[in-house]
Amino acid sequence: MAALDEPLTKLVGDRTAKVLADSLKLRTVGDLLHHYPRRYAERGELTSLDDLQVDEHVTVLARIEKVTLIPFRGRKGDRLEVIVTDGRSRLTLVFFNQGWRQKELRPGAQGLFAGKVGLFNRTRQLASPDYQLLDQEEGAGQDQTGTAEQFAGRLIPVYPASAQLPSWKLAKAVELALDTRLDEVGEPLPAELRADRGLIGLPEALELIHRPRSRAELERARERLRWDEAFVLQIALAQRRAAAGALPAKPRPVRGGGLLEAFDAKLPFTLTGGQQAVGREIFADLASEHPMHRLLQGEVGSGKTLVALRAMLAVVDAGGQAVLLAPTEVLAQQHHRSIVEMMGELAEGGMLGGSEIGTGVALLTGSMGAPARRRTLSDMACGNAGITIGTHALIEDKVQFQDLGLVVVDEQHRFGVEQRDALRAKGGQPPHLLVMTATPIPRTVAMTVFGDLETSVLDQLPAGRSPISTHVVPALEKPNFLTRAWERIREEVAKGHQAYVVCPRIGDEEDDPKAAKKKRRAPEDLEEPAGADAGSGSDERRPPLSVVETAEMLARGPLAGLRLEILHGRLAPEQKDDVMRRFAAGQVDVLVATTVIEVGVNVPNSTAMVIMDADRFGVSQLHQLRGRVGRGSAPGLCLLVSEMPAGSAARARLDAVAGTLDGFELSRIDLEQRREGDVLGQAQSGVRSSLKVLSVLDDEEVIAAAREEAARLVAADPELAEHQELRAELAGLLDEDRAAYLEKG
């Protein structure tokens, strides 16, 4: 693999290497060879100019239609306007004081044109673009170094490029690497695997991905490179599963006559079949001498918290302690309140009137007062608190446990890897780990992002849950629909029910910008809308509606006379807790809130929700929010208010949410629209994407097969001692930061 590790300075010189590093983060020959074309053009197959976005750096293949030299009025100089077309639409190229280009930019010629799309007089244009004509022997424009002959008879690669480096200049660097370094490229995939799967060698795959002569050759290259990406990733996860399986852990078998048995006996309902089955899987893991690493995913309202609580009670029965880590104070307080209510006297261990077999259930958050905090820390350290529910405050150095046996992480995507690892490290031996998420995950993503975890799925809702109807309210097109939405809220309240109104922001940012900025950084107040449509032109729209202004508007207008309260992450903890207690007790008719209510909030009497500026939220987040209603016997209603026009991507996303209650289907739509990014967790590992050809949505068969092959290979050769090329490839993928990510999980 030495050839791929070679710095690009030796291949293309210091100047070009610097541009490649600065603009595209390409530093080695391997980086360059694995920088695959974004698409491939064919002669006569012109780029669709309708798809170009303003401010986007583009490379288009188009035909010159008209060339006009326009002198400036009243001063020296001129402007050369070149109109190019794809046969349907047109794009203007503008060159200033470069009239000599008329000799080469002639009507009828085809060429590659690269630049940043601008807007002048409502017409899209490229100002002083780089270009290369394909109908001439010599390359033209600002690039005088190459010829168009390299494109003859085959597909034209169009690379992800930059303003400093157009696609064809990047292609020349790739050509040089292919011509001089390809013979030195190693082979990471085992020969037997390649033969069984009919895969070509890596050198040939790199040649064909960059210089395909046909679509068939291109697909052969992609098939091989998909396997490289899937297999190396699954090797890393298989190694991690093997390492985790070798660690010692204290078994926590279920014991009769304890908390779990007493809790089950007092439940006023029967566990669903899914809850019972998942419970058995978890109990089997807890009884093992190796730490459990299990992902519990399920639909909104499927009872994941109940399943986790039964696991925590089993650990307490076995002499250990359990902790539940929640992403926000509101959710931590809600979990604490609901768990104490479910357990009753079993949560009052050591207290007057408490059960003899009971245990303490503690709450630890960052904003607790000093006396309460000291008392909680003491109960955790001496073992009086069998169960502790908390936020990031649990991770602090001062927090100690007597015998930590189980860590439950709720909504794991809200935590960084280092934070989870710090909590797991507080046990003597590694504690068992249960990760929960209410965001359904497609199977292929589960095999990649969570490939080191065993997965349990809860897809059965408890009996008595009511259906939720969802509708899009087009506020601009049909303002009377919004009027009707507020009427529906009043009708639900008149029936004795309650409602939520959700807004994208709080609304006090302008009052004290410094304080707001500081508060936004607090991890426990994380409540920014996720997945907003980046292509919706949001910069040109009005600011998103806020809780403060919406609550004022509703109190003065359509909901006047109703009992309204606001809830958001910047309220004092005692205020947040007071509001939620009164809302749960039915003393508040309408709660106007941010996404702080997204997960864990359970008020069965709430039947209606209006989400303002719904297009600013992601699909999965809308599904989560919707899950706060319809939790009782009365039907639920969710209204998605948006000003986005029909036919826009944002409206399509809202229509998808309104069209199905299937969280797994919505998670797939969400992933498609957000783009896959790096399935290893780009935001958490801090490194760029490793997946360029493999699609976690479309390549399920490859991922599943790679997982099986990787498991077999790691079982036979855990350290890859007999697979040095694969080991080197793995090291290339898993740089120091990414390796730490996988290790800490």
C-alpha positions in Angstrom: 0.0 0.0 0.0 3.0 2.3 0.0 2.0 3.7 -3.4 -1.3 4.9 -2.1 0.3 6.5 1.0 2.7 8.6 -1.1 2.2 12.3 -0.7 0.7 14.1 -3.7 3.7 16.5 -3.8 5.8 13.8 -5.4 3.2 13.2 -8.1 1.9 16.6 -9.1 4.3 19.1 -7.4 4.0 21.4 -4.4 1.6 23.9 -6.0 -1.1 21.5 -7.3 -0.7 19.3 -4.2 -1.5 22.3 -2.0 -4.6 23.2 -4.0 -5.8 19.5 -3.8 -5.2 19.5 0.0 -6.7 22.9 0.7 -9.8 22.6 -1.5 -10.6 18.9 -1.6 -8.7 17.5 1.4 -6.7 15.1 -1.0 -3.2 14.6 0.4 -2.0 11.2 -0.8 -2.1 9.2 -4.1 -4.7 7.0 -2.4 -6.9 9.9 -1.6 -6.7 11.0 -5.3 -7.5 7.6 -6.7 -10.4 7.2 -4.3 -11.8 10.6 -5.3 -14.3 9.1 -7.8 -16.1 11.0 -10.6 -19.5 12.4 -9.5 -21.0 11.5 -12.8 -20.1 10.6 -16.4 -21.0 12.5 -19.5 -21.1 11.2 -23.1 -20.6 13.2 -26.3 -23.9 14.6 -27.3 -25.4 14.0 -23.8 -25.6 17.6 -22.6 -26.0 18.6 -18.9 -29.5 19.6 -17.9 -29.2 23.3 -17.2 -32.5 23.5 -15.5 -31.0 21.7 -12.5 -28.3 24.3 -11.8 -28.5 26.1 -8.4 -27.3 29.6 -7.8 -23.9 29.8 -5.9 -23.2 26.1 -6.8 -19.8 25.3 -8.4 -20.7 23.3 -11.5 -19.1 21.6 -14.5 -21.5 21.4 -17.4 -21.2 19.8 -20.8 -23.1 22.1 -23.2 -23.2 23.4 -26.8 -22.3 27.0 -27.7 -25.4 28.6 -29.3 -24.5 32.3 -29.7 -21.4 34.5 -29.2 -21.7 38.3 -28.9 -19.0 40.9 -28.2 -20.5 44.0 -26.4 -18.4 47.2 -26.1 -18.8 49.1 -22.8 -20.6 52.4 -23.1 -18.5 55.5 -22.5 -15.3 53.7 -21.5 -12.8 51.3 -22.8 -13.2 47.5 -22.7 -15.8 45.0 -23.7 -17.9 42.1 -22.5 -18.0 38.7 -24.4 -21.3 37.0 -23.9 -21.5 33.3 -24.8 -24.9 31.5 -24.7 -24.7 27.8 -24.2 -27.6 25.4 -24.3 -28.6 21.8 -23.5 -31.3 21.9 -26.2 -34.0 23.2 -23.8 -32.5 25.8 -21.5 -29.7 28.3 -21.8 -26.9 29.6 -19.6 -24.8 32.7 -20.2 -21.0 32.7 -20.0 -19.5 36.2 -19.5 -15.8 37.2 -20.1 -14.6 40.7 -19.5 -12.0 42.3 -21.9 -11.3 38.9 -23.5 -12.7 39.5 -27.0 -10.0 37.3 -28.4 -11.9 34.2 -27.2 -14.3 34.7 -30.1 -11.8 32.8 -32.2 -12.2 29.6 -30.2 -15.7 29.9 -28.7 -17.7 29.3 -31.9 -21.4 28.5 -32.2 -21.9 24.7 -32.6 -18.9 23.7 -30.5 -19.3 21.5 -27.4 -17.3 21.9 -24.3 -17.0 21.5 -20.5 -17.6 24.8 -18.7 -16.8 25.2 -15.0 -17.6 28.0 -12.6 -19.9 29.3 -9.9 -23.5 29.9 -10.9 -24.5 33.5 -10.4 -27.6 35.6 -11.1 -27.6 38.8 -13.2 -30.8 40.5 -14.3 -32.6 37.3 -13.3 -30.5 35.2 -15.7 -28.2 32.5 -14.5 -24.6 32.9 -15.7 -21.0 31.8 -15.2 -18.5 34.7 -14.9 -15.1 34.1 -16.5 -15.5 30.3 -16.3 -12.8 27.7 -17.0 -13.6 25.6 -20.0 -12.3 22.9 -22.3 -13.7 22.5 -25.8 -14.2 18.9 -26.8 -14.4 19.5 -30.6 -10.9 20.8 -31.0 -7.5 19.2 -31.0 -6.1 21.5 -28.3 -7.6 22.3 -25.0 -8.7 25.9 -24.8 -9.6 28.6 -22.3 -7.7 29.2 -19.2 -6.6 25.6 -19.2 -3.9 25.4 -22.0 -2.2 22.2 -20.9 -4.4 19.4 -22.2 -6.1 18.0 -25.2 -9.6 16.7 -25.7 -8.2 13.4 -27.1 -8.3 11.8 -23.7 -12.1 11.8 -23.9 -12.3 10.2 -27.3 -14.4 7.0 -27.4 -15.3 6.8 -23.8 -17.3 8.4 -21.0 -16.2 11.8 -19.7 -15.6 11.8 -16.0 -17.0 14.8 -14.1 -15.3 15.1 -10.7 -16.4 16.8 -7.5 -14.2 19.8 -8.0 -13.6 23.3 -6.5 -13.3 26.9 -7.7 -9.5 26.5 -7.7 -9.5 23.2 -9.5 -12.0 22.4 -12.3 -13.0 18.9 -13.1 -10.7 18.3 -16.1 -7.6 19.6 -14.3 -8.4 17.1 -11.5 -8.8 14.4 -14.2 -5.3 15.1 -15.4 -3.9 14.5 -11.9 -5.9 11.2 -11.7 -4.6 10.2 -15.2 -1.0 10.7 -14.0 -1.6 8.6 -10.9 -3.2 5.8 -12.9 -0.4 5.8 -15.5 2.5 5.8 -12.9 1.2 4.2 -9.7 -1.4 1.7 -10.5 1.0 -1.3 -10.7 2.0 -0.7 -7.1 -1.6 -0.8 -5.7 -2.1 -3.8 -3.4 -5.1 -6.1 -3.0 -7.0 -5.9 0.3 -9.8 -8.4 -0.5 -8.9 -12.1 0.0 -8.5 -14.0 -3.2 -11.1 -16.6 -2.3 -13.7 -13.9 -1.6 -13.0 -12.2 -4.9 -13.4 -15.5 -6.8 -16.6 -16.5 -5.0 -18.1 -13.1 -5.7 -16.8 -12.7 -9.2 -15.0 -9.4 -8.3 -12.3 -7.8 -10.4 -9.0 -6.7 -8.8 -8.6 -3.4 -7.1 -6.1 -2.0 -9.7 -8.5 -2.8 -12.5 -11.4 -1.3 -10.5 -9.6 2.0 -10.0 -8.7 2.1 -13.7 -12.3 1.5 -14.7 -13.9 3.8 -12.3 -11.9 6.7 -13.7 -11.5 5.6 -17.3 -14.5 3.5 -18.2 -15.1 2.8 -21.9 -18.7 1.7 -21.3 -21.4 1.7 -18.6 -20.9 -2.0 -18.2 -17.2 -1.4 -17.3 -18.2 1.3 -14.9 -20.7 -1.0 -13.1 -18.0 -3.7 -12.8 -15.7 -1.2 -11.1 -18.5 0.0 -8.8 -19.4 -3.5 -7.8 -15.9 -4.2 -6.7 -15.5 -0.8 -4.8 -18.8 -1.3 -3.1 -17.4 -4.5 -1.6 -14.2 -2.7 -0.5 -16.1 -0.2 1.4 -18.7 -2.6 2.9 -16.1 -5.3 3.8 -13.5 -3.0 5.4 -16.2 -1.4 7.5 -17.7 -4.7 8.5 -14.2 -6.0 9.4 -13.8 -3.1 11.8 -17.2 -3.8 13.4 -16.5 -7.5 13.6 -13.2 -6.9 15.4 -15.0 -4.6 17.8 -17.8 -7.2 18.4 -15.1 -9.8 19.1 -13.2 -7.5 21.4 -16.4 -6.7 23.3 -17.3 -10.3 23.5 -14.0 -11.1 25.1 -14.3 -8.5 27.9 -15.4 -9.7 31.4 -18.6 -8.5 33.0 -20.4 -9.4 36.2 -23.4 -11.6 35.3 -26.7 -10.1 36.5 -29.2 -13.0 36.2 -32.9 -12.6 37.0 -33.7 -13.5 40.5 -37.2 -14.4 41.8 -38.9 -12.7 44.8 -37.3 -9.3 44.1 -38.1 -5.9 42.6 -38.8 -7.2 39.1 -41.3 -9.8 40.2 -43.1 -7.3 42.5 -43.2 -4.7 39.8 -44.6 -7.1 37.2 -47.3 -8.1 39.7 -48.5 -4.5 40.1 -48.6 -3.6 36.5 -52.2 -2.7 35.5 -51.8 -4.1 32.1 -50.3 -7.1 30.3 -47.0 -6.7 28.5 -47.2 -6.9 24.7 -45.7 -10.0 23.1 -42.9 -7.8 21.7 -42.1 -6.4 25.2 -41.9 -9.9 26.6 -39.7 -11.2 23.8 -37.3 -8.3 24.0 -37.2 -8.6 27.7 -36.1 -12.2 27.4 -33.3 -11.2 25.0 -32.0 -8.5 27.4 -32.2 -10.8 30.5 -30.2 -13.5 28.6 -27.5 -10.8 27.9 -27.5 -9.6 31.5 -26.9 -13.1 32.7 -23.8 -13.4 30.5 -20.2 -13.1 31.7 -19.6 -10.6 28.9 -21.1 -7.1 28.7 -24.3 -6.7 26.8 -24.1 -4.3 23.8 -27.7 -4.1 22.6 -29.7 -1.5 20.6 -33.4 -1.3 21.5 -35.3 0.5 18.8 -39.0 0.9 18.4 -41.9 2.9 17.2 -43.0 6.0 19.2 -45.0 4.8 22.2 -44.1 1.1 21.9 -43.0 1.0 25.5 -39.2 1.1 25.4 -38.9 2.8 28.7 -40.9 0.1 30.4 -38.6 -2.6 28.9 -35.5 -0.6 30.1 -37.0 -0.2 33.6 -37.5 -4.0 33.9 -33.9 -4.5 32.9 -32.8 -2.0 35.5 -34.9 -3.7 38.2 -33.3 -7.1 37.3 -29.8 -5.6 37.8 -30.8 -4.1 41.1 -32.2 -7.5 42.2 -28.8 -8.9 41.3 -27.0 -6.5 43.6 -26.0 -3.9 41.1 -27.0 -0.3 40.1 -28.4 1.0 36.9 -28.3 4.4 35.3 -30.5 6.0 32.6 -28.8 8.8 30.6 -31.2 11.3 29.0 -30.3 14.1 26.6 -32.3 17.0 28.2 -33.4 18.0 31.7 -37.0 17.9 30.7 -36.7 14.3 29.5 -34.7 13.3 32.6 -37.3 14.8 34.9 -40.1 13.1 32.9 -38.4 9.7 33.1 -37.8 10.2 36.8 -41.4 11.2 37.4 -42.9 8.3 35.3 -40.6 5.7 36.7 -41.3 6.7 40.3 -45.0 6.6 39.6 -44.9 3.2 37.9 -42.8 1.7 40.8 -44.9 3.3 43.6 -43.6 2.1 47.0 -40.9 0.0 45.2 -39.2 3.4 44.5 -39.1 4.3 48.2 -36.4 1.9 49.5 -35.2 3.0 52.9 -38.0 5.5 53.3 -40.9 5.4 55.7 -43.8 3.6 54.0 -41.5 2.2 51.3 -41.3 -1.4 50.4 -38.9 -3.7 52.2 -37.5 -4.8 48.9 -37.6 -1.3 47.4 -34.7 0.8 46.2 -33.9 4.5 45.8 -34.6 6.2 42.5 -32.4 9.3 42.2 -32.3 12.3 39.8 -29.1 14.1 38.8 -29.0 17.1 36.5 -26.6 20.0 36.1 -28.8 22.6 37.5 -29.7 20.9 40.8 -29.1 22.8 44.0 -25.9 22.0 46.0 -27.7 20.2 48.9 -29.8 18.0 46.7 -26.8 17.3 44.5 -24.7 16.2 47.5 -27.5 13.9 48.8 -27.9 12.3 45.4 -24.1 11.8 44.9 -23.9 10.2 48.3 -26.9 7.8 47.6 -25.2 6.8 44.3 -21.8 6.2 45.9 -23.1 4.1 48.8 -25.6 2.1 46.8 -28.8 3.5 48.3 -29.8 4.7 44.8 -30.3 1.5 42.8 -31.5 3.5 39.9 -30.3 7.0 38.8 -31.8 9.0 36.1 -29.8 12.0 34.8 -28.3 14.1 32.1 -24.8 14.9 31.1 -24.2 15.7 34.8 -23.8 11.9 35.3 -20.6 12.0 33.4 -18.7 14.4 35.7 -15.6 13.1 37.5 -17.2 13.5 41.0 -20.0 11.0 40.1 -19.2 7.5 41.5 -21.2 4.3 41.9 -20.9 1.5 44.3 -21.5 -1.2 41.7 -22.6 0.1 38.3 -24.1 -2.9 36.4 -26.2 -1.4 33.6 -26.1 1.8 31.5 -29.2 2.7 29.5 -28.7 5.5 27.0 -31.9 7.1 25.8 -31.9 8.7 22.3 -28.3 7.8 21.8 -27.9 10.2 18.7 -28.0 13.1 21.1 -24.8 12.0 22.8 -21.2 12.0 21.7 -19.2 8.8 21.9 -16.8 10.2 24.5 -19.8 11.0 26.8 -21.1 7.5 26.7 -17.7 6.1 27.2 -17.0 8.2 30.2 -20.2 6.9 31.9 -19.4 3.3 31.1 -15.9 3.7 32.6 -17.4 4.4 36.0 -18.0 0.8 36.7 -15.3 -1.6 38.0 -15.8 -4.1 35.2 -17.5 -2.9 32.0 -21.2 -2.5 32.7 -23.9 -3.8 30.4 -25.0 -1.3 27.8 -28.6 -0.8 26.5 -29.0 1.9 23.8 -32.5 3.1 23.1 -33.8 5.1 20.2 -37.3 6.0 19.2 -36.1 6.8 15.7 -36.7 3.6 13.6 -33.5 2.6 11.7 -33.5 0.8 8.4 -31.9 -2.6 8.6 -28.9 -1.6 6.4 -28.1 1.3 8.7 -28.4 -0.9 11.7 -25.8 -3.2 10.2 -23.4 -0.3 9.6 -23.9 2.5 12.2 -24.8 0.0 14.9 -23.0 -3.0 13.5 -21.3 -3.8 16.8 -24.6 -4.0 18.7 -27.2 -6.7 18.8 -30.5 -5.2 17.8 -34.0 -5.6 19.4 -37.0 -4.1 17.7 -40.3 -3.1 19.3 -42.9 -2.6 16.6 -46.0 -3.5 18.5 -48.0 -0.7 20.2 -49.6 -1.4 23.6 -53.4 -2.1 23.6 -55.5 1.0 23.9 -53.3 3.3 21.8 -55.4 5.3 19.4 -54.7 6.2 15.8 -53.2 9.6 14.8 -54.5 11.5 11.8 -52.0 13.9 10.2 -52.7 16.7 7.8 -50.7 19.5 6.1 -52.0 23.0 6.6 -50.8 25.3 3.7 -50.9 28.6 5.6 -50.3 30.9 2.6 -52.3 29.0 0.0 -55.3 28.4 2.2 -55.2 30.7 5.3 -58.7 29.5 6.3 -57.2 26.1 6.9 -55.0 27.6 9.7 -58.1 29.3 11.2 -59.8 25.9 11.2 -56.7 24.4 12.9 -57.1 26.7 15.9 -60.8 25.9 16.0 -59.9 22.2 16.2 -57.7 22.9 19.2 -60.6 24.7 21.0 -62.9 21.8 20.2 -60.4 19.3 21.7 -60.1 21.4 24.8 -63.9 21.7 25.0 -64.0 17.9 25.1 -61.7 18.0 28.2 -58.5 17.2 26.2 -55.2 19.1 25.9 -53.0 20.1 23.0 -49.4 21.0 22.0 -48.2 23.8 19.8 -44.6 23.3 18.6 -42.3 26.1 17.3 -38.8 25.9 15.8 -37.2 28.4 18.2 -37.6 30.0 21.6 -37.8 33.7 20.7 -35.7 35.4 23.3 -32.4 35.3 21.3 -32.6 39.0 20.4 -33.1 40.1 24.0 -29.6 39.1 25.1 -27.5 37.8 22.2 -24.5 36.9 24.4 -26.6 35.0 26.9 -28.5 33.3 24.2 -25.3 32.2 22.4 -24.0 30.8 25.7 -27.2 29.0 26.4 -27.3 27.5 23.0 -24.1 25.7 23.7 -25.4 24.0 26.8 -25.9 20.3 25.8 -28.9 19.8 27.9 -30.7 22.6 26.1 -30.1 21.1 22.6 -33.4 21.6 20.8 -32.5 22.9 17.4 -34.8 21.6 14.6 -33.1 18.8 12.7 -33.2 18.1 9.0 -34.5 21.4 7.8 -34.6 21.5 4.0 -31.3 23.2 3.0 -32.6 23.7 -0.5 -35.7 25.5 0.4 -34.2 29.0 0.3 -34.5 29.4 4.0 -32.1 32.3 4.1 -34.6 34.4 2.1 -37.6 33.5 4.3 -38.8 35.1 7.4 -37.3 33.9 10.7 -38.9 30.8 12.1 -41.8 31.3 14.4 -40.9 31.3 18.1 -42.6 29.9 21.2 -42.7 33.4 22.9 -44.4 35.3 20.0 -46.7 32.4 19.1 -47.9 32.0 22.6 -48.6 35.8 22.8 -50.4 35.7 19.5 -52.6 32.7 20.5 -53.4 34.2 23.9 -54.6 37.4 22.3 -56.4 35.8 19.3 -57.6 32.3 18.4 -57.0 30.6 21.7 -58.0 33.5 24.0 -59.4 32.3 27.3 -57.7 29.0 27.3 -55.0 28.1 29.8 -51.7 28.5 27.9 -48.2 27.8 29.1 -44.8 27.9 27.4 -42.0 25.3 27.7 -38.4 25.5 26.4 -34.9 24.5 27.4 -33.9 27.9 28.7 -36.5 28.1 31.5 -35.2 27.5 35.0 -35.3 23.8 35.9 -37.9 24.3 38.5 -40.1 26.2 36.0 -39.8 23.4 33.5 -40.7 20.8 36.1 -43.6 22.9 37.3 -45.0 23.4 33.8 -44.8 19.7 33.0 -46.4 18.7 36.3 -49.3 21.0 35.8 -49.7 20.0 32.2 -49.7 16.3 33.1 -52.2 17.1 35.9 -54.6 18.7 33.4 -54.2 22.2 34.7 -52.9 23.5 31.4 -55.0 23.4 28.2 -52.3 24.2 25.6 -48.6 23.8 25.9 -46.6 26.0 23.5 -43.1 24.4 23.3 -40.0 23.8 21.4 -38.8 20.3 20.5 -37.9 19.8 24.1 -41.1 17.7 24.2 -39.8 15.5 21.3 -39.2 12.4 23.2 -40.3 10.8 26.5 -43.2 13.2 27.3 -46.2 11.1 28.1 -49.6 12.9 28.7 -52.3 10.5 27.6 -55.0 13.3 27.7 -53.2 15.3 25.0 -55.0 14.6 21.7 -53.9 17.4 19.3 -50.7 19.0 18.1 -50.0 21.9 15.8 -46.5 22.1 14.5 -45.7 25.6 13.2 -43.2 26.0 10.3 -43.2 22.2 10.1 -41.0 22.3 7.0 -38.1 23.4 9.2 -38.0 20.0 10.9 -36.8 16.6 9.7 -39.0 13.7 8.9 -38.0 11.6 11.9 -38.3 14.5 14.2 -41.9 15.3 13.0 -42.7 11.6 13.6 -41.3 11.8 17.1 -43.2 15.0 17.9 -46.4 13.5 16.5 -46.0 10.6 18.9 -46.8 12.8 21.8 -50.5 12.7 21.0 -52.8 9.7 20.7 -51.3 8.1 23.7 -54.6 7.5 25.4 -58.0 6.2 24.4 -59.0 9.3 22.3 -57.8 9.6 18.7 -54.8 11.9 18.0 -54.6 14.8 15.6 -51.4 16.3 14.2 -51.5 19.4 12.0 -48.3 20.4 10.0 -48.4 24.1 9.3 -46.2 25.3 6.4 -45.9 28.3 4.0 -43.9 26.2 1.5 -45.6 25.9 -1.9 -47.1 22.7 -3.2 -44.5 20.8 -5.3 -41.5 21.9 -3.3 -39.2 19.3 -1.6 -40.2 20.6 1.8 -43.9 20.0 1.1 -43.1 16.6 -0.3 -41.5 15.8 3.0 -44.5 16.9 5.0 -46.8 15.0 2.7 -44.8 11.8 3.4 -45.2 12.3 7.1 -48.9 12.9 6.7 -49.2 9.8 4.5 -47.9 7.1 6.9 -47.5 6.3 10.5 -44.8 3.7 9.7 -41.6 5.0 11.4 -39.4 2.7 9.4 -40.7 3.9 6.1 -40.3 7.5 7.3 -36.7 6.9 8.5 -35.9 5.6 5.0 -37.4 8.8 3.4 -35.5 10.9 5.9 -32.2 9.2 5.1 -32.8 9.6 1.4 -33.5 13.3 1.7 -30.8 14.1 4.1 -28.2 12.2 2.0 -26.5 9.3 3.7 -23.3 11.1 4.7 -20.9 9.0 6.7 -22.8 6.1 8.3 -20.0 5.8 10.9 -21.2 9.0 12.3 -19.5 12.0 10.7 -20.7 14.4 13.3 -19.4 12.3 16.1 -16.1 11.0 14.7 -15.0 14.3 13.2 -13.6 12.8 10.0 -14.8 12.9 6.4 -17.0 10.3 4.8 -15.6 6.9 4.0 -18.5 5.7 1.8 -18.3 6.9 -1.8 -19.8 4.1 -3.8 -21.7 2.0 -1.2 -25.2 3.1 -0.5 -26.6 2.1 2.9 -30.1 2.4 1.5 -29.7 0.5 -1.8 -26.9 -2.0 -1.1 -28.5 -4.1 1.6 -27.5 -7.4 -0.1 -23.8 -6.4 -0.3 -23.8 -5.1 3.3 -25.4 -8.3 4.6 -23.0 -10.5 2.7 -20.0 -8.4 3.7 -21.0 -8.8 7.4 -21.1 -12.6 7.1 -17.7 -12.7 5.3 -16.1 -10.3 7.8 -17.4 -12.3 10.8 -15.9 -15.5 9.3 -12.5 -13.9 8.6 -12.2 -12.2 12.0 -13.1 -15.4 13.7 -10.3 -17.2 11.9 -7.8 -14.3 12.0 -8.7 -11.7 14.7 -5.6 -9.6 14.2 -5.6 -9.9 10.4 -2.0 -11.3 10.7 -2.5 -13.3 7.4 -4.2 -10.4 5.6 -1.6 -7.5 5.7 -3.1 -5.7 2.7 -6.5 -5.7 4.3 -5.0 -4.6 7.6 -3.3 -1.6 5.8 -6.6 -0.7 4.1 -8.4 -0.8 7.5 -5.7 1.5 9.0 -6.3 3.9 6.1 -10.1 4.0 6.8 -9.8 4.1 10.5 -7.5 7.0 11.1 -6.8 7.8 14.8 -10.1 9.7 15.4 -12.3 7.1 13.6 -10.5 4.2 15.4 -11.2 6.0 18.7 -14.9 6.3 17.7 -15.2 2.6 17.0 -13.3 1.7 20.2 -15.5 3.8 22.4 -18.9 3.0 20.7 
